[in-house]
Amino acid sequence: MIRELRPDDPLFPQPLLRVEQPPAVLYAEGDLTLLERPRVAIIGSRHPSAYGVRIASEAARALAGQGIVIVSGMAIGLDARAHRGALDAGGGTIAVLGAGIDLDLPLANRALLRETRERGLVLSEYPPGTPAAPWTFPKRNRIIAALARCLLVVEGRLKGGTSNTAEWALRIGAKVFGVPGRLHDELAQSPNALIRDGGTIYTHPNDILYAMDLPTLPEHAPEVADALRASAAEGEKVRVELSGAEAALFDLFVGPEPVHVDALAVRSALQPGLLLAALSSLELQGLVTQLPGKHFALAS
């Protein structure tokens, strides 16, 4: 059942009142008690590396195992891995959507979203039935940032949703962690810049537990060992469902901006027939969506 939470409701998260233009209402479905527990946001790229998948899954599993609620945006990629890790650890997770709470978007995460409604909590400031749009996600990001006491940026490019969420977190005084990456790796741009500009290096779930004044884990605790094994297995499966052509096209979408089919053809160097077949397959998987004027964009 969908419930409306307004600022005068005792369950309305008070940290949201600190952001610019706080939501006038939150539509909620799921376990509202998760709003009363300590929360950490884990975010990152929509098409991560296997390393990023491993770190996000490990962190989510270990922190959720300690009673921390994992917050993210239900996007494909690292958001989904964070939600999945929390649920697999038997913990709580909150998904903040950039569309109406009743819509199964993105389609690629349909099963995960439905499980989150049943075992976690789904939030949105948009009325039921509201479609996703490029402008809804930057607004969504401020809610993710405000809900979390700490924010972990795993991977992301310098400009994009990941960096936008981190900027919101810094504005409201949340503790921001970055996973250090290789200097010339595009996916390391956002966390490396955060660390350079005063963020905290993330090396272990204990970094976050310590910052939250919560009991830390032994360095080789069973919870962390289990998380490492599980997340390593997940990392090996990243994008295996995508063919070479599909993966090449998917990597060309670096943000929410639509890309014209002609630009995709030039950048991918794929033959027209193979290009259209790969785009159709990505659409069917719910990873990209076709827009007017032969433009394509990430579905989430």
Phi, psi and chi 1 to 4 in degrees:
 res  aa     phi    psi   chi1   chi2   chi3   chi4
   1 MET       -  134.5 -178.3  178.8   70.7      -
   2 ILE   -84.6  131.2  -62.9  174.7      -      -
   3 ARG  -119.1  144.8  177.4  169.4  170.6  178.6
   4 GLU   -99.4  125.8  -64.8 -177.6   16.1      -
   5 LEU  -110.9  123.6  -57.0  179.1      -      -
   6 ARG  -112.1  163.5  -60.5 -175.9 -175.1  -83.6
   7 PRO   -54.7  -25.3  -30.3   37.6      -      -
   8 ASP   -87.8    0.0   59.7   -8.1      -      -
   9 ASP   -79.7  133.8 -168.9  -54.6      -      -
  10 PRO   -57.9  -24.7  -22.3   31.9      -      -
  11 LEU   -89.5   -7.7  -72.3  175.0      -      -
  12 PHE   -65.2  126.6 -172.6   90.4      -      -
  13 PRO   -64.1  113.1  -17.9   31.3      -      -
  14 GLN   -62.1  -31.5  -66.6  -56.3  -62.7      -
  15 PRO   -58.1  -23.5  -27.0   36.1      -      -
  16 LEU   -66.9  -20.8  -67.1 -173.7      -      -
  17 LEU   -74.3   -9.8  -60.6  178.2      -      -
  18 ARG   -88.0  -13.4  -67.4 -175.3  -68.4  154.3
  19 VAL   -86.1  161.3  -58.1      -      -      -
  20 GLU   -65.9  135.6  -60.9  171.7   18.8      -
  21 GLN    49.5   65.1  -62.3 -178.8  -25.1      -
  22 PRO   -59.7  150.7   20.9  -32.1      -      -
  23 PRO   -62.9  136.6   20.9  -31.7      -      -
  24 ALA   -74.1  -23.2      -      -      -      -
  25 VAL  -155.3  146.7   59.7      -      -      -
  26 LEU  -117.7  128.5  -83.5 -178.6      -      -
  27 TYR   -91.4  127.6  -61.7   90.5      -      -
  28 ALA  -128.9  141.4      -      -      -      -
  29 GLU  -142.5  121.4 -174.7  173.7    9.6      -
  30 GLY   129.6 -149.6      -      -      -      -
  31 ASP   -86.3  100.4 -176.0    0.6      -      -
  32 LEU   -71.4  -15.9  -69.2  170.7      -      -
  33 THR   -67.4  -17.2   65.9      -      -      -
  34 LEU   -65.1  -21.7  -63.1 -179.1      -      -
  35 LEU   -73.6   -9.9  -65.5  172.7      -      -
  36 GLU   -99.6    0.8  -57.2  170.5   -5.8      -
  37 ARG  -110.0  160.9  -69.5  166.9   48.4 -173.5
  38 PRO   -62.1  142.1   20.5  -31.0      -      -
  39 ARG  -132.7  144.6  -60.3  176.9  -64.5  -91.2
  40 VAL  -130.7  134.6  168.1      -      -      -
  41 ALA   -95.9  136.9      -      -      -      -
  42 ILE  -124.0  122.4  -60.9  177.4      -      -
  43 ILE  -137.2  166.7   61.0  170.8      -      -
  44 GLY   170.9 -167.5      -      -      -      -
  45 SER   -62.6  149.9  173.5      -      -      -
  46 ARG   -73.3  -29.5  -73.0 -175.4  177.9   90.8
  47 HIS  -126.9   83.3   36.8  -70.8      -      -
  48 PRO   -82.6  172.1   33.4  -37.1      -      -
  49 SER   -82.7  167.0   68.3      -      -      -
  50 ALA   -61.8  -33.7      -      -      -      -
  51 TYR   -63.0  -44.8  173.0   72.8      -      -
  52 GLY   -62.1  -41.8      -      -      -      -
  53 VAL   -60.1  -43.1  168.4      -      -      -
  54 ARG   -62.4  -46.3  175.6  175.0  178.3  172.0
  55 ILE   -66.6  -45.8  -64.0  -60.0      -      -
  56 ALA   -61.9  -44.2      -      -      -      -
  57 SER   -65.5  -44.0  -61.6      -      -      -
  58 GLU   -60.5  -47.7  169.8 -160.0  -31.5      -
  59 ALA   -63.5  -45.5      -      -      -      -
  60 ALA   -62.6  -45.2      -      -      -      -
  61 ARG   -63.5  -47.4  -71.6  170.2 -176.1  -92.8
  62 ALA   -66.3  -44.4      -      -      -      -
  63 LEU   -70.1  -41.6  -66.0  172.0      -      -
  64 ALA   -63.0  -34.4      -      -      -      -
  65 GLY   -64.9  -18.6      -      -      -      -
  66 GLN   -98.6   11.8  -65.3  -58.8  104.1      -
  67 GLY    90.4    6.3      -      -      -      -
  68 ILE   -87.2  136.3  -66.2  175.2      -      -
  69 VAL   -84.4  130.9  175.4      -      -      -
  70 ILE   -94.6  124.6  -56.8  -58.3      -      -
  71 VAL  -108.6  136.7 -179.3      -      -      -
  72 SER  -159.6 -173.7 -159.9      -      -      -
  73 GLY  -106.5    9.1      -      -      -      -
  74 MET    60.3   19.5 -165.3   49.7   77.0      -
  75 ALA   -75.2  159.8      -      -      -      -
  76 ILE   -63.7  158.4   58.6  173.9      -      -
  77 GLY    93.5 -134.5      -      -      -      -
  78 LEU   -71.4  -30.2  -67.1 -176.0      -      -
  79 ASP   -57.3  -49.5  -75.9   18.8      -      -
  80 ALA   -62.0  -38.1      -      -      -      -
  81 ARG   -65.7  -35.5  -58.3  -66.5  172.3  167.8
  82 ALA   -66.3  -47.6      -      -      -      -
  83 HIS   -59.7  -45.3  -66.7  -57.3      -      -
  84 ARG   -62.1  -42.7 -179.1   78.0  -94.2  158.2
  85 GLY   -62.0  -42.2      -      -      -      -
  86 ALA   -63.3  -45.5      -      -      -      -
  87 LEU   -65.4  -40.6  -68.6  170.2      -      -
  88 ASP   -65.6  -26.5  -73.5  -11.2      -      -
  89 ALA   -84.4    0.9      -      -      -      -
  90 GLY    77.4   17.2      -      -      -      -
  91 GLY  -100.7 -171.6      -      -      -      -
  92 GLY  -101.6  150.4      -      -      -      -
  93 THR  -145.5  146.4 -170.0      -      -      -
  94 ILE  -121.4  125.9  -62.5  175.1      -      -
  95 ALA  -105.5  125.3      -      -      -      -
  96 VAL  -105.2  118.8 -174.9      -      -      -
  97 LEU   -97.2  153.3  -54.6 -174.8      -      -
  98 GLY  -101.5   28.8      -      -      -      -
  99 ALA  -154.3  179.9      -      -      -      -
 100 GLY   -59.0  144.2      -      -      -      -
 101 ILE   -66.2  -19.8 -163.2  171.2      -      -
 102 ASP   -88.8   -6.0   57.0  -31.2      -      -
 103 LEU   -92.2  137.9  -58.0 -178.5      -      -
 104 ASP   -86.7   73.7  -71.1  -23.4      -      -
 105 LEU  -124.2  137.3  -64.3  174.5      -      -
 106 PRO   -74.0  153.8   28.2  -35.2      -      -
 107 LEU   -60.1  -32.0  -67.1  177.1      -      -
 108 ALA   -64.1  -22.6      -      -      -      -
 109 ASN  -105.5   19.5  -70.7  -14.9      -      -
 110 ARG   -55.4  -49.7 -177.2 -174.6  -48.4  172.7
 111 ALA   -64.4  -41.2      -      -      -      -
 112 LEU   -64.4  -40.7  176.9   61.0      -      -
 113 LEU   -65.0  -42.3 -178.9   54.1      -      -
 114 ARG   -65.2  -37.8  -69.2  177.5  176.8  175.4
 115 GLU   -66.9  -36.1 -174.2  176.0   -6.9      -
 116 THR   -66.4  -36.9  -58.1      -      -      -
 117 ARG   -61.4  -35.4  -70.7 -168.1 -175.7  106.0
 118 GLU   -82.4  -37.4  -65.2  172.2    0.2      -
 119 ARG  -114.4  -10.8  -62.2  175.9   51.9 -159.6
 120 GLY  -130.3 -138.2      -      -      -      -
 121 LEU  -144.5  137.4  177.9   63.9      -      -
 122 VAL  -117.0  133.4  179.6      -      -      -
 123 LEU  -127.3  150.4  -61.1  175.0      -      -
 124 SER  -159.3  145.9  176.0      -      -      -
 125 GLU   -90.3   -3.0   66.4  179.7  -49.2      -
 126 TYR   -95.8  137.1  -56.0  110.0      -      -
 127 PRO   -59.6  152.6  -21.4   32.4      -      -
 128 PRO   -51.4  140.5  -28.1   35.5      -      -
 129 GLY    90.0   -7.5      -      -      -      -
 130 THR   -71.6  122.3  -57.7      -      -      -
 131 PRO   -74.1  157.1   27.9  -34.4      -      -
 132 ALA   -71.9  147.2      -      -      -      -
 133 ALA  -146.8  158.7      -      -      -      -
 134 PRO   -54.1  -33.4  -27.5   35.5      -      -
 135 TRP   -80.6  -16.0   58.8  -90.7      -      -
 136 THR   -74.7  -25.0   62.0      -      -      -
 137 PHE   -77.6  -42.4  -65.9  103.0      -      -
 138 PRO   -59.3  -35.9  -26.8   36.0      -      -
 139 LYS   -67.0  -41.3  -73.5 -166.8   67.1  179.2
 140 ARG   -57.8  -36.3  179.2  -87.7  -46.5  -92.9
 141 ASN   -61.9  -31.8  -66.6  -18.7      -      -
 142 ARG   -68.1  -29.5   80.3 -166.3 -164.6  -71.3
 143 ILE   -71.9  -43.0  -63.3  177.5      -      -
 144 ILE   -56.5  -47.7  -65.7  173.6      -      -
 145 ALA   -63.2  -42.3      -      -      -      -
 146 ALA   -73.4  -28.4      -      -      -      -
 147 LEU   -70.6  -23.8  -78.2  174.7      -      -
 148 ALA  -102.1  138.5      -      -      -      -
 149 ARG   -75.4  -32.9 -172.9  169.2  164.4 -170.6
 150 CYS  -132.1  149.1  -65.5      -      -      -
 151 LEU  -123.7  128.2  173.0   72.9      -      -
 152 LEU  -109.3  116.1  174.1   59.6      -      -
 153 VAL   -97.5  114.0  176.4      -      -      -
 154 VAL   -88.0  -56.6  179.7      -      -      -
 155 GLU  -146.9  152.4  -73.7 -177.8  -33.2      -
 156 GLY   170.6  153.0      -      -      -      -
 157 ARG   -80.3  167.8  -67.7  175.4  171.1   82.6
 158 LEU   -63.1  -35.9 -159.7   53.9      -      -
 159 LYS  -118.3  129.6  -67.0 -177.0 -175.8  -92.0
 160 GLY   156.4 -173.3      -      -      -      -
 161 GLY   -62.4  -36.2      -      -      -      -
 162 THR   -62.8  -49.0  -61.2      -      -      -
 163 SER   -65.0  -36.3  -65.4      -      -      -
 164 ASN   -61.5  -43.8  177.2 -104.1      -      -
 165 THR   -64.6  -41.1  -53.0      -      -      -
 166 ALA   -63.0  -37.7      -      -      -      -
 167 GLU   -62.7  -41.5  -71.0  168.7    6.1      -
 168 TRP   -61.7  -43.7  -81.0  111.3      -      -
 169 ALA   -62.1  -42.5      -      -      -      -
 170 LEU   -64.6  -37.6  -70.0  169.7      -      -
 171 ARG   -62.3  -35.2  -81.7 -173.8 -134.3  170.7
 172 ILE   -97.4    4.9   62.3  176.3      -      -
 173 GLY    86.2   17.6      -      -      -      -
 174 ALA   -73.5  153.8      -      -      -      -
 175 LYS   -78.9  125.0 -175.3   84.6  169.5  178.2
 176 VAL  -112.7  127.6  178.0      -      -      -
 177 PHE  -112.3  146.1  -69.2   83.8      -      -
 178 GLY  -127.3  139.6      -      -      -      -
 179 VAL   -85.6  114.1  175.8      -      -      -
 180 PRO   -64.0  142.1   24.3  -32.9      -      -
 181 GLY  -134.0  176.2      -      -      -      -
 182 ARG   -66.5  144.3  -68.0  176.0  -64.8 -173.8
 183 LEU   -58.0  -38.6  -65.7 -179.0      -      -
 184 HIS  -100.1   13.3  -58.7  -64.1      -      -
 185 ASP   -89.4  120.0 -171.9  -18.9      -      -
 186 GLU   -57.2  -36.7  -77.7 -170.1  -37.7      -
 187 LEU   -71.0  -13.2  -69.3  176.1      -      -
 188 ALA   -93.0   -3.1      -      -      -      -
 189 GLN   -60.2  -48.4  -70.0  175.4  -12.5      -
 190 SER   -66.9  -52.9 -179.3      -      -      -
 191 PRO   -64.0  -37.3   18.3  -29.5      -      -
 192 ASN   -64.0  -39.5  -76.8   -9.5      -      -
 193 ALA   -66.4  -38.5      -      -      -      -
 194 LEU   -62.7  -42.9  -73.3  169.1      -      -
 195 ILE   -64.7  -42.2  -65.8  167.4      -      -
 196 ARG   -59.9  -37.9  179.2 -162.1   62.5 -156.5
 197 ASP   -92.8   16.2  -65.0  -22.8      -      -
 198 GLY   113.2    0.4      -      -      -      -
 199 GLY   -72.1  176.5      -      -      -      -
 200 THR  -107.1  136.3  -58.1      -      -      -
 201 ILE   -70.3  133.0  -67.2  176.7      -      -
 202 TYR   -99.3  126.2  174.0   86.6      -      -
 203 THR  -127.7  -15.4   61.8      -      -      -
 204 HIS  -167.4  150.7 -170.7  -83.4      -      -
 205 PRO   -53.6  -27.5  -28.1   35.6      -      -
 206 ASN   -61.2  -27.6  -82.9  -14.4      -      -
 207 ASP   -57.9  -41.8  -62.5  -26.5      -      -
 208 ILE   -76.6  -42.3  -67.8  175.3      -      -
 209 LEU   -60.1  -40.5  -67.2  170.6      -      -
 210 TYR   -64.4  -42.9 -179.3   79.8      -      -
 211 ALA   -64.5  -26.4      -      -      -      -
 212 MET   -95.5    7.8  -61.5  178.4   71.7      -
 213 ASP    57.5   39.0  -63.9  -41.5      -      -
 214 LEU  -111.2  156.0  -65.1  173.1      -      -
 215 PRO   -57.3  135.7  -23.8   34.0      -      -
 216 THR   -90.5  165.1   55.6      -      -      -
 217 LEU   -95.2  148.5  -65.6  161.3      -      -
 218 PRO   -57.8  145.2  -20.9   31.8      -      -
 219 GLU   -54.3  -30.9  -70.2  -66.4  -39.3      -
 220 HIS  -116.3   39.9  -58.8  -69.2      -      -
 221 ALA   -62.2  148.1      -      -      -      -
 222 PRO   -55.3  -35.7  -23.7   32.7      -      -
 223 GLU   -61.2  -42.1  -65.1   91.3  -21.9      -
 224 VAL   -72.6  -40.2  177.9      -      -      -
 225 ALA   -61.4  -43.8      -      -      -      -
 226 ASP   -62.7  -41.1  -69.9  -15.9      -      -
 227 ALA   -63.9  -39.9      -      -      -      -
 228 LEU   -62.6  -45.6  -78.4  168.3      -      -
 229 ARG   -63.0  -46.2  -76.4 -167.1  -68.4  -89.8
 230 ALA   -66.8  -42.9      -      -      -      -
 231 SER   -72.6  -30.4   57.4      -      -      -
 232 ALA   -64.4  -40.9      -      -      -      -
 233 ALA   -63.9  -39.1      -      -      -      -
 234 GLU   -64.7  -41.5  -86.4 -166.9  -76.2      -
 235 GLY   -59.3  -35.2      -      -      -      -
 236 GLU   -67.7  -18.9  -64.4  -56.8  -42.0      -
 237 LYS   -97.2    0.8  -63.2 -172.0  -67.0 -175.8
 238 VAL   -60.5  124.6  174.4      -      -      -
 239 ARG    63.4   15.6  -64.4 -168.1  -56.2  145.9
 240 VAL   -66.9  -24.6  -66.9      -      -      -
 241 GLU   -71.2  -20.3  -66.1   85.8   -0.1      -
 242 LEU   -84.7  134.3  -64.4  177.7      -      -
 243 SER   -71.9  173.3   69.7      -      -      -
 244 GLY   -58.6  -43.0      -      -      -      -
 245 ALA   -66.7  -42.0      -      -      -      -
 246 GLU   -64.2  -42.9  -68.8  163.9  -15.6      -
 247 ALA   -64.3  -40.1      -      -      -      -
 248 ALA   -62.5  -41.4      -      -      -      -
 249 LEU   -69.0  -44.5  -80.1  175.2      -      -
 250 PHE   -58.7  -37.4 -167.2   60.5      -      -
 251 ASP   -68.2  -15.2  -75.7  -18.5      -      -
 252 LEU   -80.2  -14.4  -64.2  177.3      -      -
 253 PHE   -91.0  103.1  -65.3   93.6      -      -
 254 VAL  -104.3    4.2  -63.3      -      -      -
 255 GLY  -171.9 -171.5      -      -      -      -
 256 PRO   -76.7   -8.9   28.2  -34.8      -      -
 257 GLU   -69.7  135.6  -63.2   79.0   13.8      -
 258 PRO   -65.0  150.8  -19.0   31.6      -      -
 259 VAL  -125.1  131.8 -175.7      -      -      -
 260 HIS   -72.0  148.2 -166.3  -89.1      -      -
 261 VAL   -60.4  -33.5   66.7      -      -      -
 262 ASP   -65.4  -38.0  -68.5  -17.0      -      -
 263 ALA   -66.4  -38.4      -      -      -      -
 264 LEU   -63.3  -39.2  -68.0  171.3      -      -
 265 ALA   -63.5  -43.2      -      -      -      -
 266 VAL   -67.5  -45.9  171.1      -      -      -
 267 ARG   -71.3  -33.5  -64.7  173.4 -167.5  172.3
 268 SER   -88.7  -22.4   66.3      -      -      -
 269 ALA    60.1   27.9      -      -      -      -
 270 LEU   -88.4  149.6  -66.3  173.3      -      -
 271 GLN   -65.5  147.9  -66.0  -63.5  -40.8      -
 272 PRO   -52.2  -44.4  -27.9   35.6      -      -
 273 GLY   -63.7  -43.9      -      -      -      -
 274 LEU   -68.0  -37.3 -178.5   56.7      -      -
 275 LEU   -60.0  -50.2  172.4   73.7      -      -
 276 LEU   -67.1  -36.9  -65.4  176.2      -      -
 277 ALA   -65.1  -41.5      -      -      -      -
 278 ALA   -67.1  -40.1      -      -      -      -
 279 LEU   -63.6  -41.6  -78.1  171.9      -      -
 280 SER   -61.9  -40.4  -64.7      -      -      -
 281 SER   -65.0  -41.8  179.2      -      -      -
 282 LEU   -63.7  -36.9  -70.9  172.2      -      -
 283 GLU   -64.0  -45.0  -83.4 -166.7  -85.2      -
 284 LEU   -63.0  -31.8  -71.2  172.6      -      -
 285 GLN   -80.0   -4.1  -65.3  177.1   62.5      -
 286 GLY    76.4   19.5      -      -      -      -
 287 LEU   -91.9  -33.2  -60.2  178.3      -      -
 288 VAL  -131.6  162.0  -56.9      -      -      -
 289 THR  -132.3  145.0 -174.6      -      -      -
 290 GLN   -90.1  134.8 -175.0  170.7    1.4      -
 291 LEU  -113.2  166.2  -56.6  173.5      -      -
 292 PRO   -57.2  150.3  -25.9   34.9      -      -
 293 GLY    78.8   23.7      -      -      -      -
 294 LYS    61.2   35.2  -62.2 -176.3  179.3  179.1
 295 HIS  -100.4  151.7  -74.3   82.7      -      -
 296 PHE  -130.4  150.5  -69.5   83.0      -      -
 297 ALA  -148.6  161.3      -      -      -      -
 298 LEU   -60.7  137.1  -70.6  170.6      -      -
 299 ALA   -68.2  -24.2      -      -      -      -
 300 SER  -100.7      -   59.9      -      -      -
